[in-house]
Amino acid sequence: MKTKKEVLDVLRKALRALEKEKVDLNKQDLDDIVRKYRSTIHEIEIDALNYNEIHNSVKAYLEIYNDYDNILLYQMSDAEEAVESYLSSLRV
């Protein structure tokens, strides 16, 4: 189980990578995914997270770009899992 700080660190790392990819590769279709990551970070920061909004973000990325070899997908997967684990710890 990850701490709040660890989850936020994983999310921020993935968000930075998403934002870099959006700018560097002009992938404007990432706006919705980026917004969900920002929202999730904010909700964790204010202790208001009730739902894993970034769940299936890897799938959403692949539906848009079909870029299965992108290392970013691993960061996004780690972020999804971290949020799910964090949410599970809140429900106990």
PDB file with one MODEL, atoms N, CA, C and O in Angstrom:
MODEL        1
ATOM      1  N   MET A   1       0.848  -1.182   0.000  1.00  0.00           N
ATOM      2  CA  MET A   1       0.000   0.000   0.000  1.00  0.00           C
ATOM      3  C   MET A   1       0.894   1.245   0.000  1.00  0.00           C
ATOM      4  O   MET A   1       1.838   1.349   0.783  1.00  0.00           O
ATOM      5  N   LYS A   2       0.583   2.160  -0.870  1.00  0.00           N
ATOM      6  CA  LYS A   2       1.367   3.385  -0.990  1.00  0.00           C
ATOM      7  C   LYS A   2       0.769   4.492  -0.128  1.00  0.00           C
ATOM      8  O   LYS A   2      -0.443   4.559   0.079  1.00  0.00           O
ATOM      9  N   THR A   3       1.641   5.350   0.362  1.00  0.00           N
ATOM     10  CA  THR A   3       1.193   6.504   1.125  1.00  0.00           C
ATOM     11  C   THR A   3       0.626   7.549   0.167  1.00  0.00           C
ATOM     12  O   THR A   3       0.795   7.461  -1.049  1.00  0.00           O
ATOM     13  N   LYS A   4      -0.037   8.517   0.737  1.00  0.00           N
ATOM     14  CA  LYS A   4      -0.592   9.624  -0.056  1.00  0.00           C
ATOM     15  C   LYS A   4       0.521  10.300  -0.858  1.00  0.00           C
ATOM     16  O   LYS A   4       0.354  10.589  -2.043  1.00  0.00           O
ATOM     17  N   LYS A   5       1.655  10.549  -0.205  1.00  0.00           N
ATOM     18  CA  LYS A   5       2.773  11.209  -0.880  1.00  0.00           C
ATOM     19  C   LYS A   5       3.297  10.353  -2.029  1.00  0.00           C
ATOM     20  O   LYS A   5       3.583  10.875  -3.107  1.00  0.00           O
ATOM     21  N   GLU A   6       3.426   9.045  -1.813  1.00  0.00           N
ATOM     22  CA  GLU A   6       3.919   8.159  -2.862  1.00  0.00           C
ATOM     23  C   GLU A   6       2.971   8.128  -4.061  1.00  0.00           C
ATOM     24  O   GLU A   6       3.413   8.140  -5.210  1.00  0.00           O
ATOM     25  N   VAL A   7       1.686   8.087  -3.791  1.00  0.00           N
ATOM     26  CA  VAL A   7       0.691   8.094  -4.871  1.00  0.00           C
ATOM     27  C   VAL A   7       0.778   9.406  -5.648  1.00  0.00           C
ATOM     28  O   VAL A   7       0.756   9.408  -6.879  1.00  0.00           O
ATOM     29  N   LEU A   8       0.875  10.503  -4.932  1.00  0.00           N
ATOM     30  CA  LEU A   8       0.985  11.802  -5.602  1.00  0.00           C
ATOM     31  C   LEU A   8       2.260  11.880  -6.444  1.00  0.00           C
ATOM     32  O   LEU A   8       2.248  12.436  -7.543  1.00  0.00           O
ATOM     33  N   ASP A   9       3.352  11.327  -5.931  1.00  0.00           N
ATOM     34  CA  ASP A   9       4.605  11.326  -6.692  1.00  0.00           C
ATOM     35  C   ASP A   9       4.459  10.543  -7.999  1.00  0.00           C
ATOM     36  O   ASP A   9       4.912  10.999  -9.049  1.00  0.00           O
ATOM     37  N   VAL A  10       3.829   9.372  -7.937  1.00  0.00           N
ATOM     38  CA  VAL A  10       3.614   8.549  -9.130  1.00  0.00           C
ATOM     39  C   VAL A  10       2.724   9.299 -10.126  1.00  0.00           C
ATOM     40  O   VAL A  10       3.000   9.315 -11.325  1.00  0.00           O
ATOM     41  N   LEU A  11       1.659   9.915  -9.619  1.00  0.00           N
ATOM     42  CA  LEU A  11       0.737  10.659 -10.486  1.00  0.00           C
ATOM     43  C   LEU A  11       1.414  11.857 -11.129  1.00  0.00           C
ATOM     44  O   LEU A  11       1.241  12.103 -12.323  1.00  0.00           O
ATOM     45  N   ARG A  12       2.174  12.595 -10.355  1.00  0.00           N
ATOM     46  CA  ARG A  12       2.849  13.787 -10.897  1.00  0.00           C
ATOM     47  C   ARG A  12       3.882  13.402 -11.954  1.00  0.00           C
ATOM     48  O   ARG A  12       4.039  14.097 -12.957  1.00  0.00           O
ATOM     49  N   LYS A  13       4.578  12.300 -11.727  1.00  0.00           N
ATOM     50  CA  LYS A  13       5.560  11.834 -12.711  1.00  0.00           C
ATOM     51  C   LYS A  13       4.859  11.479 -14.021  1.00  0.00           C
ATOM     52  O   LYS A  13       5.313  11.870 -15.096  1.00  0.00           O
ATOM     53  N   ALA A  14       3.762  10.743 -13.932  1.00  0.00           N
ATOM     54  CA  ALA A  14       3.014  10.373 -15.134  1.00  0.00           C
ATOM     55  C   ALA A  14       2.434  11.612 -15.810  1.00  0.00           C
ATOM     56  O   ALA A  14       2.451  11.715 -17.036  1.00  0.00           O
ATOM     57  N   LEU A  15       1.924  12.549 -15.021  1.00  0.00           N
ATOM     58  CA  LEU A  15       1.359  13.782 -15.582  1.00  0.00           C
ATOM     59  C   LEU A  15       2.430  14.581 -16.324  1.00  0.00           C
ATOM     60  O   LEU A  15       2.183  15.079 -17.422  1.00  0.00           O
ATOM     61  N   ARG A  16       3.609  14.703 -15.731  1.00  0.00           N
ATOM     62  CA  ARG A  16       4.698  15.419 -16.415  1.00  0.00           C
ATOM     63  C   ARG A  16       5.032  14.762 -17.752  1.00  0.00           C
ATOM     64  O   ARG A  16       5.249  15.446 -18.753  1.00  0.00           O
ATOM     65  N   ALA A  17       5.072  13.437 -17.759  1.00  0.00           N
ATOM     66  CA  ALA A  17       5.372  12.714 -19.000  1.00  0.00           C
ATOM     67  C   ALA A  17       4.272  12.923 -20.042  1.00  0.00           C
ATOM     68  O   ALA A  17       4.556  13.099 -21.227  1.00  0.00           O
ATOM     69  N   LEU A  18       3.015  12.902 -19.590  1.00  0.00           N
ATOM     70  CA  LEU A  18       1.894  13.152 -20.505  1.00  0.00           C
ATOM     71  C   LEU A  18       1.955  14.563 -21.081  1.00  0.00           C
ATOM     72  O   LEU A  18       1.777  14.758 -22.284  1.00  0.00           O
ATOM     73  N   GLU A  19       2.207  15.538 -20.223  1.00  0.00           N
ATOM     74  CA  GLU A  19       2.267  16.929 -20.678  1.00  0.00           C
ATOM     75  C   GLU A  19       3.430  17.142 -21.639  1.00  0.00           C
ATOM     76  O   GLU A  19       3.304  17.871 -22.623  1.00  0.00           O
ATOM     77  N   LYS A  20       4.566  16.500 -21.350  1.00  0.00           N
ATOM     78  CA  LYS A  20       5.724  16.608 -22.247  1.00  0.00           C
ATOM     79  C   LYS A  20       5.395  16.007 -23.614  1.00  0.00           C
ATOM     80  O   LYS A  20       5.698  16.595 -24.652  1.00  0.00           O
ATOM     81  N   GLU A  21       4.782  14.845 -23.598  1.00  0.00           N
ATOM     82  CA  GLU A  21       4.414  14.200 -24.860  1.00  0.00           C
ATOM     83  C   GLU A  21       3.412  15.062 -25.630  1.00  0.00           C
ATOM     84  O   GLU A  21       3.508  15.193 -26.850  1.00  0.00           O
ATOM     85  N   LYS A  22       2.469  15.637 -24.924  1.00  0.00           N
ATOM     86  CA  LYS A  22       1.450  16.484 -25.556  1.00  0.00           C
ATOM     87  C   LYS A  22       2.117  17.654 -26.280  1.00  0.00           C
ATOM     88  O   LYS A  22       1.767  17.969 -27.417  1.00  0.00           O
ATOM     89  N   VAL A  23       3.073  18.290 -25.618  1.00  0.00           N
ATOM     90  CA  VAL A  23       3.741  19.458 -26.198  1.00  0.00           C
ATOM     91  C   VAL A  23       4.761  19.045 -27.265  1.00  0.00           C
ATOM     92  O   VAL A  23       4.742  19.550 -28.387  1.00  0.00           O
ATOM     93  N   ASP A  24       5.653  18.116 -26.894  1.00  0.00           N
ATOM     94  CA  ASP A  24       6.750  17.740 -27.802  1.00  0.00           C
ATOM     95  C   ASP A  24       6.266  17.087 -29.089  1.00  0.00           C
ATOM     96  O   ASP A  24       6.844  17.297 -30.155  1.00  0.00           O
ATOM     97  N   LEU A  25       5.203  16.294 -28.986  1.00  0.00           N
ATOM     98  CA  LEU A  25       4.718  15.567 -30.155  1.00  0.00           C
ATOM     99  C   LEU A  25       3.391  16.113 -30.677  1.00  0.00           C
ATOM    100  O   LEU A  25       2.752  15.511 -31.541  1.00  0.00           O
ATOM    101  N   ASN A  26       2.987  17.267 -30.135  1.00  0.00           N
ATOM    102  CA  ASN A  26       1.759  17.946 -30.552  1.00  0.00           C
ATOM    103  C   ASN A  26       0.546  17.006 -30.494  1.00  0.00           C
ATOM    104  O   ASN A  26      -0.242  16.927 -31.436  1.00  0.00           O
ATOM    105  N   LYS A  27       0.419  16.305 -29.376  1.00  0.00           N
ATOM    106  CA  LYS A  27      -0.693  15.370 -29.188  1.00  0.00           C
ATOM    107  C   LYS A  27      -1.800  16.052 -28.375  1.00  0.00           C
ATOM    108  O   LYS A  27      -1.974  15.786 -27.186  1.00  0.00           O
ATOM    109  N   GLN A  28      -2.528  16.918 -29.035  1.00  0.00           N
ATOM    110  CA  GLN A  28      -3.574  17.686 -28.371  1.00  0.00           C
ATOM    111  C   GLN A  28      -4.726  16.817 -27.873  1.00  0.00           C
ATOM    112  O   GLN A  28      -5.484  17.236 -26.998  1.00  0.00           O
ATOM    113  N   ASP A  29      -4.863  15.618 -28.420  1.00  0.00           N
ATOM    114  CA  ASP A  29      -5.933  14.732 -27.981  1.00  0.00           C
ATOM    115  C   ASP A  29      -5.704  14.196 -26.570  1.00  0.00           C
ATOM    116  O   ASP A  29      -6.562  13.501 -26.025  1.00  0.00           O
ATOM    117  N   LEU A  30      -4.568  14.510 -25.984  1.00  0.00           N
ATOM    118  CA  LEU A  30      -4.293  14.080 -24.614  1.00  0.00           C
ATOM    119  C   LEU A  30      -4.947  14.995 -23.570  1.00  0.00           C
ATOM    120  O   LEU A  30      -4.865  14.722 -22.373  1.00  0.00           O
ATOM    121  N   ASP A  31      -5.584  16.061 -24.011  1.00  0.00           N
ATOM    122  CA  ASP A  31      -6.171  17.031 -23.080  1.00  0.00           C
ATOM    123  C   ASP A  31      -7.082  16.389 -22.034  1.00  0.00           C
ATOM    124  O   ASP A  31      -6.993  16.719 -20.851  1.00  0.00           O
ATOM    125  N   ASP A  32      -7.948  15.485 -22.453  1.00  0.00           N
ATOM    126  CA  ASP A  32      -8.895  14.868 -21.530  1.00  0.00           C
ATOM    127  C   ASP A  32      -8.174  14.006 -20.494  1.00  0.00           C
ATOM    128  O   ASP A  32      -8.512  14.041 -19.311  1.00  0.00           O
ATOM    129  N   ILE A  33      -7.193  13.242 -20.933  1.00  0.00           N
ATOM    130  CA  ILE A  33      -6.438  12.400 -20.008  1.00  0.00           C
ATOM    131  C   ILE A  33      -5.653  13.279 -19.033  1.00  0.00           C
ATOM    132  O   ILE A  33      -5.642  13.007 -17.833  1.00  0.00           O
ATOM    133  N   VAL A  34      -5.007  14.313 -19.528  1.00  0.00           N
ATOM    134  CA  VAL A  34      -4.253  15.241 -18.675  1.00  0.00           C
ATOM    135  C   VAL A  34      -5.184  15.880 -17.641  1.00  0.00           C
ATOM    136  O   VAL A  34      -4.827  16.001 -16.469  1.00  0.00           O
ATOM    137  N   ARG A  35      -6.364  16.285 -18.077  1.00  0.00           N
ATOM    138  CA  ARG A  35      -7.335  16.891 -17.154  1.00  0.00           C
ATOM    139  C   ARG A  35      -7.710  15.920 -16.042  1.00  0.00           C
ATOM    140  O   ARG A  35      -7.834  16.319 -14.884  1.00  0.00           O
ATOM    141  N   LYS A  36      -7.889  14.650 -16.387  1.00  0.00           N
ATOM    142  CA  LYS A  36      -8.254  13.643 -15.386  1.00  0.00           C
ATOM    143  C   LYS A  36      -7.122  13.420 -14.381  1.00  0.00           C
ATOM    144  O   LYS A  36      -7.373  13.237 -13.190  1.00  0.00           O
ATOM    145  N   TYR A  37      -5.891  13.435 -14.859  1.00  0.00           N
ATOM    146  CA  TYR A  37      -4.745  13.301 -13.945  1.00  0.00           C
ATOM    147  C   TYR A  37      -4.686  14.501 -12.998  1.00  0.00           C
ATOM    148  O   TYR A  37      -4.499  14.329 -11.793  1.00  0.00           O
ATOM    149  N   ARG A  38      -4.841  15.701 -13.528  1.00  0.00           N
ATOM    150  CA  ARG A  38      -4.820  16.900 -12.674  1.00  0.00           C
ATOM    151  C   ARG A  38      -5.929  16.855 -11.637  1.00  0.00           C
ATOM    152  O   ARG A  38      -5.709  17.178 -10.469  1.00  0.00           O
ATOM    153  N   SER A  39      -7.103  16.460 -12.056  1.00  0.00           N
ATOM    154  CA  SER A  39      -8.249  16.358 -11.156  1.00  0.00           C
ATOM    155  C   SER A  39      -7.999  15.329 -10.060  1.00  0.00           C
ATOM    156  O   SER A  39      -8.307  15.575  -8.894  1.00  0.00           O
ATOM    157  N   THR A  40      -7.445  14.186 -10.427  1.00  0.00           N
ATOM    158  CA  THR A  40      -7.159  13.134  -9.456  1.00  0.00           C
ATOM    159  C   THR A  40      -6.134  13.617  -8.438  1.00  0.00           C
ATOM    160  O   THR A  40      -6.296  13.387  -7.240  1.00  0.00           O
ATOM    161  N   ILE A  41      -5.086  14.281  -8.899  1.00  0.00           N
ATOM    162  CA  ILE A  41      -4.072  14.828  -7.988  1.00  0.00           C
ATOM    163  C   ILE A  41      -4.722  15.804  -7.024  1.00  0.00           C
ATOM    164  O   ILE A  41      -4.491  15.735  -5.817  1.00  0.00           O
ATOM    165  N   HIS A  42      -5.524  16.704  -7.544  1.00  0.00           N
ATOM    166  CA  HIS A  42      -6.191  17.706  -6.697  1.00  0.00           C
ATOM    167  C   HIS A  42      -7.085  17.035  -5.654  1.00  0.00           C
ATOM    168  O   HIS A  42      -7.063  17.413  -4.483  1.00  0.00           O
ATOM    169  N   GLU A  43      -7.857  16.057  -6.068  1.00  0.00           N
ATOM    170  CA  GLU A  43      -8.768  15.386  -5.140  1.00  0.00           C
ATOM    171  C   GLU A  43      -8.013  14.637  -4.044  1.00  0.00           C
ATOM    172  O   GLU A  43      -8.470  14.580  -2.903  1.00  0.00           O
ATOM    173  N   ILE A  44      -6.872  14.068  -4.383  1.00  0.00           N
ATOM    174  CA  ILE A  44      -6.060  13.405  -3.356  1.00  0.00           C
ATOM    175  C   ILE A  44      -5.482  14.445  -2.404  1.00  0.00           C
ATOM    176  O   ILE A  44      -5.464  14.237  -1.191  1.00  0.00           O
ATOM    177  N   GLU A  45      -5.015  15.550  -2.941  1.00  0.00           N
ATOM    178  CA  GLU A  45      -4.426  16.604  -2.108  1.00  0.00           C
ATOM    179  C   GLU A  45      -5.422  17.136  -1.073  1.00  0.00           C
ATOM    180  O   GLU A  45      -5.041  17.454   0.054  1.00  0.00           O
ATOM    181  N   ILE A  46      -6.692  17.229  -1.458  1.00  0.00           N
ATOM    182  CA  ILE A  46      -7.685  17.773  -0.525  1.00  0.00           C
ATOM    183  C   ILE A  46      -8.487  16.671   0.177  1.00  0.00           C
ATOM    184  O   ILE A  46      -9.515  16.938   0.799  1.00  0.00           O
ATOM    185  N   ASP A  47      -8.000  15.437   0.067  1.00  0.00           N
ATOM    186  CA  ASP A  47      -8.644  14.278   0.709  1.00  0.00           C
ATOM    187  C   ASP A  47     -10.107  14.122   0.299  1.00  0.00           C
ATOM    188  O   ASP A  47     -10.972  13.869   1.137  1.00  0.00           O
ATOM    189  N   ALA A  48     -10.372  14.273  -0.985  1.00  0.00           N
ATOM    190  CA  ALA A  48     -11.743  14.170  -1.480  1.00  0.00           C
ATOM    191  C   ALA A  48     -11.903  13.110  -2.571  1.00  0.00           C
ATOM    192  O   ALA A  48     -12.931  13.068  -3.246  1.00  0.00           O
ATOM    193  N   LEU A  49     -10.892  12.254  -2.748  1.00  0.00           N
ATOM    194  CA  LEU A  49     -10.961  11.268  -3.817  1.00  0.00           C
ATOM    195  C   LEU A  49     -11.950  10.168  -3.474  1.00  0.00           C
ATOM    196  O   LEU A  49     -11.843   9.524  -2.430  1.00  0.00           O
ATOM    197  N   ASN A  50     -12.917   9.956  -4.365  1.00  0.00           N
ATOM    198  CA  ASN A  50     -13.923   8.910  -4.180  1.00  0.00           C
ATOM    199  C   ASN A  50     -13.948   7.910  -5.329  1.00  0.00           C
ATOM    200  O   ASN A  50     -14.533   6.833  -5.209  1.00  0.00           O
ATOM    201  N   TYR A  51     -13.312   8.266  -6.441  1.00  0.00           N
ATOM    202  CA  TYR A  51     -13.408   7.463  -7.657  1.00  0.00           C
ATOM    203  C   TYR A  51     -12.095   7.563  -8.432  1.00  0.00           C
ATOM    204  O   TYR A  51     -11.485   8.631  -8.481  1.00  0.00           O
ATOM    205  N   ASN A  52     -11.663   6.472  -9.029  1.00  0.00           N
ATOM    206  CA  ASN A  52     -10.442   6.459  -9.820  1.00  0.00           C
ATOM    207  C   ASN A  52     -10.747   6.941 -11.237  1.00  0.00           C
ATOM    208  O   ASN A  52     -11.048   6.151 -12.131  1.00  0.00           O
ATOM    209  N   GLU A  53     -10.661   8.234 -11.412  1.00  0.00           N
ATOM    210  CA  GLU A  53     -11.002   8.849 -12.701  1.00  0.00           C
ATOM    211  C   GLU A  53     -10.000   8.498 -13.800  1.00  0.00           C
ATOM    212  O   GLU A  53     -10.330   8.577 -14.984  1.00  0.00           O
ATOM    213  N   ILE A  54      -8.783   8.111 -13.422  1.00  0.00           N
ATOM    214  CA  ILE A  54      -7.791   7.775 -14.442  1.00  0.00           C
ATOM    215  C   ILE A  54      -7.811   6.283 -14.794  1.00  0.00           C
ATOM    216  O   ILE A  54      -7.014   5.823 -15.611  1.00  0.00           O
ATOM    217  N   HIS A  55      -8.715   5.542 -14.180  1.00  0.00           N
ATOM    218  CA  HIS A  55      -8.870   4.126 -14.532  1.00  0.00           C
ATOM    219  C   HIS A  55      -9.124   4.017 -16.037  1.00  0.00           C
ATOM    220  O   HIS A  55      -9.952   4.745 -16.584  1.00  0.00           O
ATOM    221  N   ASN A  56      -8.430   3.134 -16.682  1.00  0.00           N
ATOM    222  CA  ASN A  56      -8.516   2.932 -18.139  1.00  0.00           C
ATOM    223  C   ASN A  56      -7.882   4.049 -18.959  1.00  0.00           C
ATOM    224  O   ASN A  56      -8.165   4.173 -20.151  1.00  0.00           O
ATOM    225  N   SER A  57      -7.026   4.866 -18.338  1.00  0.00           N
ATOM    226  CA  SER A  57      -6.371   5.925 -19.117  1.00  0.00           C
ATOM    227  C   SER A  57      -5.391   5.339 -20.134  1.00  0.00           C
ATOM    228  O   SER A  57      -5.192   5.915 -21.204  1.00  0.00           O
ATOM    229  N   VAL A  58      -4.779   4.198 -19.808  1.00  0.00           N
ATOM    230  CA  VAL A  58      -3.898   3.528 -20.778  1.00  0.00           C
ATOM    231  C   VAL A  58      -4.719   3.109 -21.997  1.00  0.00           C
ATOM    232  O   VAL A  58      -4.307   3.316 -23.139  1.00  0.00           O
ATOM    233  N   LYS A  59      -5.857   2.532 -21.743  1.00  0.00           N
ATOM    234  CA  LYS A  59      -6.744   2.103 -22.839  1.00  0.00           C
ATOM    235  C   LYS A  59      -7.178   3.307 -23.682  1.00  0.00           C
ATOM    236  O   LYS A  59      -7.193   3.241 -24.911  1.00  0.00           O
ATOM    237  N   ALA A  60      -7.527   4.400 -23.010  1.00  0.00           N
ATOM    238  CA  ALA A  60      -7.941   5.607 -23.727  1.00  0.00           C
ATOM    239  C   ALA A  60      -6.807   6.135 -24.606  1.00  0.00           C
ATOM    240  O   ALA A  60      -7.029   6.538 -25.748  1.00  0.00           O
ATOM    241  N   TYR A  61      -5.584   6.128 -24.058  1.00  0.00           N
ATOM    242  CA  TYR A  61      -4.430   6.578 -24.834  1.00  0.00           C
ATOM    243  C   TYR A  61      -4.255   5.706 -26.078  1.00  0.00           C
ATOM    244  O   TYR A  61      -4.049   6.211 -27.182  1.00  0.00           O
ATOM    245  N   LEU A  62      -4.340   4.394 -25.878  1.00  0.00           N
ATOM    246  CA  LEU A  62      -4.141   3.478 -27.002  1.00  0.00           C
ATOM    247  C   LEU A  62      -5.239   3.589 -28.050  1.00  0.00           C
ATOM    248  O   LEU A  62      -4.981   3.393 -29.237  1.00  0.00           O
ATOM    249  N   GLU A  63      -6.448   3.899 -27.632  1.00  0.00           N
ATOM    250  CA  GLU A  63      -7.540   4.090 -28.592  1.00  0.00           C
ATOM    251  C   GLU A  63      -7.287   5.310 -29.470  1.00  0.00           C
ATOM    252  O   GLU A  63      -7.695   5.344 -30.631  1.00  0.00           O
ATOM    253  N   ILE A  64      -6.616   6.302 -28.913  1.00  0.00           N
ATOM    254  CA  ILE A  64      -6.332   7.526 -29.664  1.00  0.00           C
ATOM    255  C   ILE A  64      -5.102   7.343 -30.552  1.00  0.00           C
ATOM    256  O   ILE A  64      -5.128   7.690 -31.733  1.00  0.00           O
ATOM    257  N   TYR A  65      -4.017   6.793 -29.978  1.00  0.00           N
ATOM    258  CA  TYR A  65      -2.723   6.809 -30.671  1.00  0.00           C
ATOM    259  C   TYR A  65      -2.199   5.457 -31.130  1.00  0.00           C
ATOM    260  O   TYR A  65      -1.310   5.417 -31.980  1.00  0.00           O
ATOM    261  N   ASN A  66      -2.709   4.350 -30.608  1.00  0.00           N
ATOM    262  CA  ASN A  66      -2.283   3.021 -31.045  1.00  0.00           C
ATOM    263  C   ASN A  66      -0.760   2.873 -30.979  1.00  0.00           C
ATOM    264  O   ASN A  66      -0.146   2.273 -31.862  1.00  0.00           O
ATOM    265  N   ASP A  67      -0.164   3.425 -29.930  1.00  0.00           N
ATOM    266  CA  ASP A  67       1.287   3.453 -29.755  1.00  0.00           C
ATOM    267  C   ASP A  67       1.678   2.498 -28.625  1.00  0.00           C
ATOM    268  O   ASP A  67       2.042   2.927 -27.530  1.00  0.00           O
ATOM    269  N   TYR A  68       1.599   1.214 -28.906  1.00  0.00           N
ATOM    270  CA  TYR A  68       1.788   0.179 -27.879  1.00  0.00           C
ATOM    271  C   TYR A  68       3.207   0.114 -27.330  1.00  0.00           C
ATOM    272  O   TYR A  68       3.412  -0.457 -26.258  1.00  0.00           O
ATOM    273  N   ASP A  69       4.175   0.666 -28.010  1.00  0.00           N
ATOM    274  CA  ASP A  69       5.573   0.604 -27.572  1.00  0.00           C
ATOM    275  C   ASP A  69       5.998   1.798 -26.713  1.00  0.00           C
ATOM    276  O   ASP A  69       7.151   1.874 -26.288  1.00  0.00           O
ATOM    277  N   ASN A  70       5.088   2.716 -26.460  1.00  0.00           N
ATOM    278  CA  ASN A  70       5.428   3.927 -25.723  1.00  0.00           C
ATOM    279  C   ASN A  70       5.668   3.619 -24.248  1.00  0.00           C
ATOM    280  O   ASN A  70       4.808   3.047 -23.578  1.00  0.00           O
ATOM    281  N   ILE A  71       6.838   4.001 -23.751  1.00  0.00           N
ATOM    282  CA  ILE A  71       7.214   3.774 -22.349  1.00  0.00           C
ATOM    283  C   ILE A  71       6.267   4.511 -21.391  1.00  0.00           C
ATOM    284  O   ILE A  71       6.111   4.108 -20.239  1.00  0.00           O
ATOM    285  N   LEU A  72       5.653   5.562 -21.857  1.00  0.00           N
ATOM    286  CA  LEU A  72       4.691   6.326 -21.062  1.00  0.00           C
ATOM    287  C   LEU A  72       3.565   5.430 -20.539  1.00  0.00           C
ATOM    288  O   LEU A  72       3.028   5.671 -19.458  1.00  0.00           O
ATOM    289  N   LEU A  73       3.218   4.422 -21.290  1.00  0.00           N
ATOM    290  CA  LEU A  73       2.125   3.532 -20.881  1.00  0.00           C
ATOM    291  C   LEU A  73       2.421   2.834 -19.561  1.00  0.00           C
ATOM    292  O   LEU A  73       1.503   2.561 -18.787  1.00  0.00           O
ATOM    293  N   TYR A  74       3.692   2.541 -19.293  1.00  0.00           N
ATOM    294  CA  TYR A  74       4.063   1.923 -18.021  1.00  0.00           C
ATOM    295  C   TYR A  74       3.843   2.886 -16.861  1.00  0.00           C
ATOM    296  O   TYR A  74       3.356   2.486 -15.803  1.00  0.00           O
ATOM    297  N   GLN A  75       4.197   4.138 -17.054  1.00  0.00           N
ATOM    298  CA  GLN A  75       3.977   5.147 -16.014  1.00  0.00           C
ATOM    299  C   GLN A  75       2.480   5.334 -15.760  1.00  0.00           C
ATOM    300  O   GLN A  75       2.043   5.456 -14.616  1.00  0.00           O
ATOM    301  N   MET A  76       1.715   5.354 -16.830  1.00  0.00           N
ATOM    302  CA  MET A  76       0.275   5.514 -16.682  1.00  0.00           C
ATOM    303  C   MET A  76      -0.336   4.310 -15.971  1.00  0.00           C
ATOM    304  O   MET A  76      -1.226   4.468 -15.136  1.00  0.00           O
ATOM    305  N   SER A  77       0.134   3.116 -16.294  1.00  0.00           N
ATOM    306  CA  SER A  77      -0.354   1.906 -15.643  1.00  0.00           C
ATOM    307  C   SER A  77      -0.010   1.922 -14.153  1.00  0.00           C
ATOM    308  O   SER A  77      -0.841   1.572 -13.315  1.00  0.00           O
ATOM    309  N   ASP A  78       1.216   2.329 -13.829  1.00  0.00           N
ATOM    310  CA  ASP A  78       1.620   2.441 -12.426  1.00  0.00           C
ATOM    311  C   ASP A  78       0.736   3.445 -11.689  1.00  0.00           C
ATOM    312  O   ASP A  78       0.359   3.219 -10.539  1.00  0.00           O
ATOM    313  N   ALA A  79       0.407   4.549 -12.349  1.00  0.00           N
ATOM    314  CA  ALA A  79      -0.441   5.575 -11.734  1.00  0.00           C
ATOM    315  C   ALA A  79      -1.848   5.031 -11.487  1.00  0.00           C
ATOM    316  O   ALA A  79      -2.424   5.247 -10.421  1.00  0.00           O
ATOM    317  N   GLU A  80      -2.393   4.333 -12.467  1.00  0.00           N
ATOM    318  CA  GLU A  80      -3.730   3.735 -12.296  1.00  0.00           C
ATOM    319  C   GLU A  80      -3.752   2.800 -11.099  1.00  0.00           C
ATOM    320  O   GLU A  80      -4.667   2.853 -10.277  1.00  0.00           O
ATOM    321  N   GLU A  81      -2.732   1.935 -11.003  1.00  0.00           N
ATOM    322  CA  GLU A  81      -2.657   0.975  -9.908  1.00  0.00           C
ATOM    323  C   GLU A  81      -2.466   1.667  -8.560  1.00  0.00           C
ATOM    324  O   GLU A  81      -3.064   1.262  -7.563  1.00  0.00           O
ATOM    325  N   ALA A  82      -1.638   2.706  -8.528  1.00  0.00           N
ATOM    326  CA  ALA A  82      -1.393   3.437  -7.286  1.00  0.00           C
ATOM    327  C   ALA A  82      -2.679   4.078  -6.773  1.00  0.00           C
ATOM    328  O   ALA A  82      -2.959   4.035  -5.575  1.00  0.00           O
ATOM    329  N   VAL A  83      -3.452   4.667  -7.665  1.00  0.00           N
ATOM    330  CA  VAL A  83      -4.710   5.305  -7.260  1.00  0.00           C
ATOM    331  C   VAL A  83      -5.702   4.253  -6.775  1.00  0.00           C
ATOM    332  O   VAL A  83      -6.392   4.461  -5.778  1.00  0.00           O
ATOM    333  N   GLU A  84      -5.774   3.138  -7.471  1.00  0.00           N
ATOM    334  CA  GLU A  84      -6.694   2.077  -7.055  1.00  0.00           C
ATOM    335  C   GLU A  84      -6.324   1.543  -5.667  1.00  0.00           C
ATOM    336  O   GLU A  84      -7.195   1.319  -4.826  1.00  0.00           O
ATOM    337  N   SER A  85      -5.035   1.346  -5.442  1.00  0.00           N
ATOM    338  CA  SER A  85      -4.561   0.880  -4.136  1.00  0.00           C
ATOM    339  C   SER A  85      -4.870   1.910  -3.053  1.00  0.00           C
ATOM    340  O   SER A  85      -5.305   1.560  -1.955  1.00  0.00           O
ATOM    341  N   TYR A  86      -4.643   3.171  -3.369  1.00  0.00           N
ATOM    342  CA  TYR A  86      -4.916   4.255  -2.427  1.00  0.00           C
ATOM    343  C   TYR A  86      -6.407   4.298  -2.070  1.00  0.00           C
ATOM    344  O   TYR A  86      -6.772   4.421  -0.901  1.00  0.00           O
ATOM    345  N   LEU A  87      -7.237   4.198  -3.068  1.00  0.00           N
ATOM    346  CA  LEU A  87      -8.690   4.183  -2.841  1.00  0.00           C
ATOM    347  C   LEU A  87      -9.096   2.990  -1.973  1.00  0.00           C
ATOM    348  O   LEU A  87      -9.928   3.122  -1.075  1.00  0.00           O
ATOM    349  N   SER A  88      -8.513   1.846  -2.242  1.00  0.00           N
ATOM    350  CA  SER A  88      -8.824   0.648  -1.454  1.00  0.00           C
ATOM    351  C   SER A  88      -8.450   0.843   0.001  1.00  0.00           C
ATOM    352  O   SER A  88      -9.168   0.397   0.897  1.00  0.00           O
ATOM    353  N   SER A  89      -7.332   1.507   0.240  1.00  0.00           N
ATOM    354  CA  SER A  89      -6.902   1.738   1.629  1.00  0.00           C
ATOM    355  C   SER A  89      -7.851   2.703   2.352  1.00  0.00           C
ATOM    356  O   SER A  89      -7.980   2.644   3.575  1.00  0.00           O
ATOM    357  N   LEU A  90      -8.502   3.574   1.612  1.00  0.00           N
ATOM    358  CA  LEU A  90      -9.444   4.520   2.223  1.00  0.00           C
ATOM    359  C   LEU A  90     -10.755   3.835   2.598  1.00  0.00           C
ATOM    360  O   LEU A  90     -11.458   4.271   3.509  1.00  0.00           O
ATOM    361  N   ARG A  91     -11.069   2.773   1.895  1.00  0.00           N
ATOM    362  CA  ARG A  91     -12.350   2.072   2.124  1.00  0.00           C
ATOM    363  C   ARG A  91     -12.297   1.135   3.311  1.00  0.00           C
ATOM    364  O   ARG A  91     -13.339   0.666   3.770  1.00  0.00           O
ATOM    365  N   VAL A  92     -11.124   0.855   3.814  1.00  0.00           N
ATOM    366  CA  VAL A  92     -10.968  -0.121   4.919  1.00  0.00           C
ATOM    367  C   VAL A  92     -11.385   0.474   6.230  1.00  0.00           C
ATOM    368  O   VAL A  92     -11.322  -0.197   7.260  1.00  0.00           O
TER     369      VAL A  92
ENDMDL
END
